[in-house]
Amino acid sequence: MPRLDTQITEIMSSPVRTTDSQTPVATVAETLLTADIGSIVIDNPDGIVTKTDLITAIRDDGIDAPVATVMTESVVTVSPDADVQTAVNRMQEHQIKHLVVERDETPVGVVTTSDLAAQLATVPDSIINMFATSSTPNQINRYECTRCGRRVTADTQPKECGECGAPTRNLSVARD
C-alpha cells in the first residue's frame, strides 16, 4: 500500500541527466526527447530545465541559445533520506513540479508530481490536495520572466516582463 512515509529513493528517477549551462537549447531538447524524460539538471550555474522551458525557447526562436537562458535557477532539492510527505511539502511550498534529490550536493535523482501521484494513487485526499490549486477557477497564478527571473502574481499572464520586456512563463502549471 502506498504510504507518505515511503523513502523518496523508492520513487525517484535515476540516474540524473545533467548538462552544462552553455549547451544549446536544441541539444537539450533532443536529449529530453530521446531519453523520454521531463527535465535535465544544469551545472555551472545550478539550474533545471523542463520540456515546458524548452517549448518557450523554441517558440521565441531561441533554439540556438544556451540553455542557461531558459533554465530555472535556485533548484529546490531534497535529501535521499526524505520521505514522500517531505517531497510533497517541498513541492507545494515552492510551487514546483520537479524536485532534485541530492546527496552531498550531487544530484542523484529527480522526483516529479507525476511520480508522487503514481505513489499516492490510492490516497485520494493526498492527490486532491497536491493538485487542488491547479484546477481552481479564477485562481491567482505566479509568472516568471524568462530573461531576468522577476516573478509576479496575477490572474492572467502578462504579455511581457514589466522590468525588461521579455516573455513570461507560468510557474503555476505542470512543467512536464
URHU-V211391 format. One record per backbone hydrogen bond with DSSP energy under -0.5 kcal/mol. CO is the residue of the C=O (numbers start at 0). NH is the residue of the N-H. E is the energy in kcal/mol with one decimal. If there is no record, write none. Layout:
BEGIN
CO,NH,E + CO,NH,E
END
This chain:
BEGIN
2,5,-1.1 + 3,84,-2.6 + 5,83,-1.9 + 6,9,-2.0 + 7,10,-1.5 + 7,11,-1.5 + 12,109,-1.7 + 16,40,-2.5 + 18,42,-2.8 + 19,22,-1.7 + 20,67,-2.1 + 22,66,-2.9 + 23,26,-0.5 + 23,27,-1.9 + 24,28,-2.7 + 25,29,-2.0 + 26,30,-2.0 + 27,31,-2.5 + 28,32,-2.2 + 29,33,-2.8 + 30,34,-2.5 + 31,35,-0.7 + 31,36,-1.7 + 37,50,-1.3 + 39,48,-2.3 + 40,18,-1.6 + 41,46,-1.7 + 42,20,-1.3 + 43,20,-0.6 + 45,73,-0.6 + 46,41,-2.8 + 47,71,-3.2 + 48,39,-2.2 + 49,53,-2.0 + 50,54,-2.3 + 51,55,-2.1 + 52,56,-2.0 + 53,57,-2.7 + 54,58,-2.7 + 55,59,-1.9 + 56,61,-3.6 + 57,60,-1.6 + 61,64,-1.2 + 62,25,-2.1 + 64,24,-2.6 + 65,68,-2.2 + 66,69,-1.8 + 66,70,-1.4 + 70,72,-0.6 + 71,47,-1.9 + 75,99,-2.0 + 77,101,-2.4 + 78,81,-1.8 + 79,8,-0.8 + 81,7,-2.9 + 82,86,-1.8 + 83,87,-2.7 + 84,88,-2.6 + 85,89,-2.6 + 86,90,-2.5 + 87,91,-2.4 + 88,92,-2.7 + 89,93,-2.0 + 90,94,-0.8 + 90,95,-1.8 + 96,112,-1.5 + 98,110,-2.9 + 99,77,-1.8 + 99,101,-0.6 + 100,107,-3.4 + 100,108,-1.4 + 101,79,-0.6 + 102,105,-1.5 + 105,102,-2.5 + 108,100,-3.2 + 109,12,-3.0 + 110,98,-2.9 + 111,115,-2.1 + 112,116,-2.7 + 113,117,-2.3 + 114,118,-2.0 + 115,119,-2.4 + 117,120,-0.9 + 119,122,-3.0 + 122,125,-1.1 + 122,126,-1.5 + 123,127,-2.8 + 124,128,-2.4 + 125,129,-2.2 + 126,130,-2.1 + 127,131,-1.2 + 130,133,-1.1 + 130,134,-0.6 + 131,134,-1.2 + 132,135,-0.5 + 135,138,-1.0 + 140,153,-2.6 + 141,170,-3.0 + 141,171,-0.7 + 142,151,-2.4 + 143,168,-2.5 + 144,148,-0.7 + 149,144,-2.5 + 151,142,-3.2 + 153,140,-2.9 + 160,164,-1.6 + 165,160,-3.2 + 166,145,-2.7 + 168,143,-2.5 + 168,170,-0.6 + 174,51,-1.0
END
